[in-house]
Amino acid sequence: MDRNEYIKNGFEAYYARYNQVTEEGFCRWMRPGVPDVMKVADIDEEWSRWKLVPSIVSQEDVASLEEQFGLKFPEWYKAFISTYHHFFDVIPEQGIDEPFDRIRNMYNPLLCKLGYLPFSWDTEYGSIRCIDLQESPDEEKCGIYEIDHEILFEMDDENTERNELKESLIFLYPNFKTYFDHTFLEHA
């Protein structure tokens, strides 16, 4: 299975599922500050509907981000962050100008030090989602967890051990592909 093609198809299906425009001209895929190359239509002077644009992120860009996080990213996640530029609301957006800005904002020194890759922030509930990289490179066994940001930020970056962190994590999915399928392909 080609991961990039799979991610591409999932992003396109998710985008199409919520691309309806109301009679008032509103759409889920609206936001201010959309770069011209990503615009479908201007709604007013500030807001525009956006579209998926093939990513210009290179393998070198991803390698540099891995170095910044101090982690080796799973192949599924690399495909996930390098297939399309988007402004999805369920994951950190990746505009065309600075595609990794929101991903860099996900960096957490404790999670990364203990082998967890933070990749999404549930702003409604204040939870950070992360990939457990302990079983890498066997991505099938790299589970997806979440932790309340309040609990995480109360932990001591220097002295918290992996088992102590693990007690505060909530298991969500057995691997990244399962998370992707549930989030982008199964939700109606």
Order of alpha helices (4+ residues) and beta strands (2+ residues): alpha-beta-beta-beta-beta-alpha-alpha-beta-alpha-alpha-beta-beta-beta-alpha-alpha-beta-alpha
